[in-house]
């Protein structure tokens, strides 16, 4: 998976998920968000098994795919970059 998106757009999408993902859970996967790319769209998905959020954002997608990332770490990592754009490439 490889995509490029505006940093503020990505941060806004991740920020919206932080109210949904559980901070303390017996299922650690619920602390994550699912990122899916396809057809120049980034889809950010989060759930706590009762409430779900699915958001679509415009992105330059070079290679489609999907991955789960820790929601809080994703926000902190993107926030600390000083660029206007965010670039993500999954390593095999």
KEMAR-189380 format. One line per 2 residues: number of its first residue (from 1); their letters; for each residue x, y, z of N, C-alpha, C. Coordinates in Angstrom, 1 decimal. Example, Ala and Ser with C-alpha at 12.3 -4.5 7.8 and 13.67 -1.06 7.14 Angstrom:
BEGIN
1) as) 13.2/-5.7/7.8/12.3/-4.5/7.8/13.2/-3.3/7.8 | 12.8/-2.2/7.1/13.7/-1.1/7.1/12.9/0.0/7.9
This chain:
BEGIN
1) xx) 0.9/-1.2/0.0/0.0/0.0/0.0/0.9/1.2/0.0 | 0.5/2.2/-0.8/1.3/3.4/-0.9/0.4/4.5/-1.3
3) xx) 0.4/5.6/-0.5/-0.5/6.8/-0.8/0.1/8.1/-0.3 | -0.4/9.2/-0.8/0.0/10.5/-0.4/-1.3/11.3/-0.1
5) xx) -1.3/12.0/1.0/-2.5/12.7/1.4/-2.1/14.0/2.1 | -2.9/15.0/2.1/-2.6/16.2/2.8/-2.5/15.9/4.3
7) xx) -1.5/16.4/5.0/-1.3/16.1/6.4/-2.5/16.5/7.3 | -3.0/17.7/7.1/-4.1/18.1/7.9/-5.4/17.3/7.7
9) xx) -5.6/16.8/6.4/-6.7/16.0/6.1/-6.6/14.6/6.9 | -5.4/14.1/6.8/-5.1/12.8/7.5/-5.3/12.9/9.0
11) xx) -4.7/14.0/9.6/-4.9/14.2/11.0/-6.3/14.4/11.4 | -7.1/15.1/10.6/-8.5/15.3/10.9/-9.2/13.9/10.9
13) xx) -8.9/13.1/10.0/-9.6/11.8/9.9/-9.2/10.9/11.1 | -7.9/10.9/11.5/-7.5/10.1/12.6/-8.1/10.7/13.9
15) xx) -8.1/12.0/14.0/-8.6/12.7/15.2/-10.1/12.2/15.5 | -10.8/12.1/14.4/-12.3/11.7/14.6/-12.4/10.3/15.1
17) xx) -11.4/9.4/14.9/-11.5/8.1/15.4/-11.1/7.9/16.8 | -10.4/8.9/17.4/-9.9/8.8/18.8/-11.0/8.7/19.8
19) xx) -12.2/9.3/19.5/-13.3/9.2/20.4/-14.0/7.8/20.3 | -13.7/7.0/19.3/-14.4/5.8/19.1/-13.5/4.6/19.6
21) xx) -12.2/4.6/19.2/-11.4/3.5/19.6/-11.2/3.4/21.1 | -11.2/2.2/21.6/-11.2/2.1/23.1/-9.8/2.2/23.6
23) xx) -9.7/2.9/24.7/-8.3/3.1/25.3/-7.9/1.9/26.2 | -8.9/1.3/26.9/-8.6/0.1/27.7/-9.6/-1.0/27.2
25) xx) -9.0/-2.0/26.7/-9.8/-3.1/26.2/-9.1/-4.4/26.3 | -9.9/-5.5/26.3/-9.3/-6.8/26.4/-9.0/-7.3/24.9
27) xx) -9.4/-6.5/24.0/-9.2/-6.8/22.5/-8.3/-5.6/22.0 | -7.0/-5.8/22.0/-6.1/-4.7/21.5/-6.4/-4.2/20.1
29) xx) -6.9/-5.0/19.2/-7.2/-4.6/17.9/-8.2/-3.4/17.9 | -9.0/-3.2/18.9/-9.9/-2.1/19.0/-9.2/-0.8/19.2
31) xx) -7.9/-0.8/19.5/-7.2/0.4/19.7/-6.7/0.9/18.3 | -6.9/0.1/17.3/-6.4/0.4/15.9/-7.5/1.0/15.0
33) xx) -7.0/1.6/13.9/-7.8/2.0/12.8/-7.4/1.3/11.6 | -8.4/1.0/10.7/-8.1/0.3/9.5/-8.0/1.4/8.4
35) xx) -6.9/1.4/7.7/-6.7/2.3/6.5/-6.8/1.4/5.3 | -7.7/1.8/4.4/-7.9/1.1/3.1/-7.7/2.1/2.0
37) xx) -7.0/1.7/0.9/-6.8/2.6/-0.2/-7.3/1.9/-1.5 | -8.0/2.7/-2.3/-8.5/2.2/-3.6/-9.0/3.4/-4.4
39) xx) -8.7/3.4/-5.7/-9.3/4.4/-6.6/-9.1/5.9/-6.1 | -7.9/6.3/-5.7/-7.6/7.6/-5.2/-8.5/8.0/-4.0
41) xx) -8.8/7.1/-3.2/-9.5/7.3/-1.9/-8.8/6.6/-0.8 | -8.8/7.3/0.4/-8.3/6.6/1.6/-9.5/6.5/2.5
43) xx) -9.8/5.3/2.9/-10.9/5.0/3.8/-10.3/4.8/5.2 | -10.8/5.5/6.2/-10.4/5.3/7.6/-11.5/4.7/8.4
45) xx) -11.3/3.6/9.0/-12.4/2.8/9.7/-12.0/2.6/11.1 | -12.9/2.8/12.0/-12.7/2.6/13.4/-14.0/2.1/14.1
47) xx) -13.8/1.2/15.1/-15.0/0.7/15.8/-14.6/0.4/17.3 | -15.7/0.4/18.1/-15.5/-0.1/19.5/-16.5/-1.3/19.7
49) xx) -17.0/-1.8/18.6/-18.0/-2.9/18.5/-19.4/-2.4/18.7 | -19.6/-1.2/19.2/-20.9/-0.7/19.3/-21.1/0.5/18.4
51) xx) -20.1/1.3/18.2/-20.1/2.5/17.3/-19.0/2.3/16.3 | -19.3/2.6/15.0/-18.3/2.6/14.0/-18.3/3.9/13.2
53) xx) -17.1/4.2/12.7/-16.9/5.4/11.9/-16.2/4.9/10.6 | -16.7/5.3/9.5/-16.1/5.1/8.2/-16.1/6.4/7.4
55) xx) -14.8/6.9/7.1/-14.7/8.1/6.5/-13.8/8.0/5.2 | -14.2/8.6/4.1/-13.5/8.6/2.9/-12.8/10.0/2.7
57) xx) -11.5/9.9/2.2/-10.7/11.1/1.9/-10.0/11.0/0.6 | -9.9/12.1/-0.1/-9.2/12.1/-1.4/-7.7/11.9/-1.1
59) xx) -7.0/11.0/-1.9/-5.6/10.8/-1.7/-5.0/10.3/-3.0 | -3.7/10.5/-3.2/-3.0/10.0/-4.4/-2.6/8.6/-4.1
61) xx) -3.2/7.6/-4.6/-2.9/6.2/-4.3/-2.1/5.6/-5.4 | -0.8/5.2/-5.0/0.1/4.6/-6.0/-0.1/3.1/-6.0
63) xx) -0.4/2.5/-4.8/-0.7/1.1/-4.7/-1.8/0.9/-3.7 | -2.8/0.2/-4.1/-3.9/0.0/-3.2/-3.6/-1.1/-2.1
65) xx) -4.3/-1.1/-1.0/-4.0/-2.1/0.0/-4.8/-1.7/1.3 | -4.5/-2.4/2.4/-5.1/-2.1/3.7/-4.2/-2.5/4.8
67) xx) -4.3/-1.8/5.9/-3.4/-2.0/7.1/-4.1/-1.4/8.3 | -3.8/-2.1/9.4/-4.3/-1.5/10.7/-3.1/-0.8/11.4
69) xx) -3.4/0.3/12.0/-2.4/1.1/12.8/-3.0/1.5/14.1 | -2.1/1.7/15.1/-2.6/2.2/16.4/-3.1/3.7/16.1
71) xx) -4.3/4.0/16.5/-4.9/5.3/16.2/-4.0/6.4/16.9 | -3.7/6.3/18.1/-3.0/7.3/18.8/-1.6/7.5/18.2
73) xx) -0.9/6.4/17.9/0.5/6.5/17.3/0.4/7.1/15.9 | -0.6/6.8/15.2/-0.8/7.4/13.8/-1.0/8.9/13.9
75) xx) -1.7/9.4/14.9/-1.9/10.8/15.0/-0.7/11.5/15.5 | 0.0/10.9/16.5/1.2/11.5/17.0/2.3/11.6/15.9
77) xx) 2.5/10.5/15.1/3.5/10.4/14.1/3.2/11.4/13.0 | 2.0/11.6/12.6/1.7/12.6/11.5/1.8/14.0/12.1
79) xx) 1.4/14.2/13.3/1.4/15.5/13.9/2.8/16.1/14.0 | 3.8/15.2/14.2/5.2/15.6/14.4/5.9/15.9/13.1
81) xx) 5.3/15.6/11.9/5.9/16.0/10.7/5.6/17.4/10.3 | 6.6/18.1/9.8/6.4/19.5/9.6/6.0/19.8/8.2
83) xx) 5.5/18.8/7.4/5.2/19.0/6.0/3.7/19.2/5.8 | 3.4/19.7/4.6/2.0/19.8/4.3/1.4/18.5/3.9
85) xx) 2.2/17.6/3.3/1.7/16.3/2.9/2.2/15.2/3.7 | 1.5/14.1/3.7/1.9/12.9/4.4/2.0/11.8/3.4
87) xx) 3.1/11.0/3.4/3.3/9.9/2.5/3.5/8.7/3.3 | 2.8/7.6/2.9/2.8/6.3/3.6/3.1/5.2/2.6
89) xx) 4.1/4.4/2.9/4.4/3.2/2.1/4.6/2.1/3.0 | 3.8/1.0/2.8/3.9/-0.2/3.6/5.2/-1.0/3.1
91) xx) 6.0/-1.4/4.1/7.1/-2.2/3.8/6.7/-3.7/3.8 | 7.2/-4.4/2.8/6.9/-5.9/2.7/7.8/-6.7/3.6
